[in-house]
Amino acid sequence: MRVLLDTCVIYPTVMREMILGVAGAGAFVPLWSERIIGEWLHAAAKLGPDAQAQAAGEAALMAA
């Protein structure tokens, strides 16, 4: 099963880690678009440079 993860799901850290953990266990294949990742990075930037850097790093891992 494939599941599209929107910004509102991947933005909160706890929810993102939980859902990606379930996906990593094989429950489903997570999908997202470049636009969704861009929205997430834009929202994280509003929290400051540390949050922006963390989101950018995680986004790079998700893209790999």
Summary of the structure (lengths in Angstrom):
residues: 64
radius of gyration: 11.4
end to end distance: 19.8
largest distance: 35.5
contacts: 154
relative contact order: 0.17
helix: 67%
strand: 9%
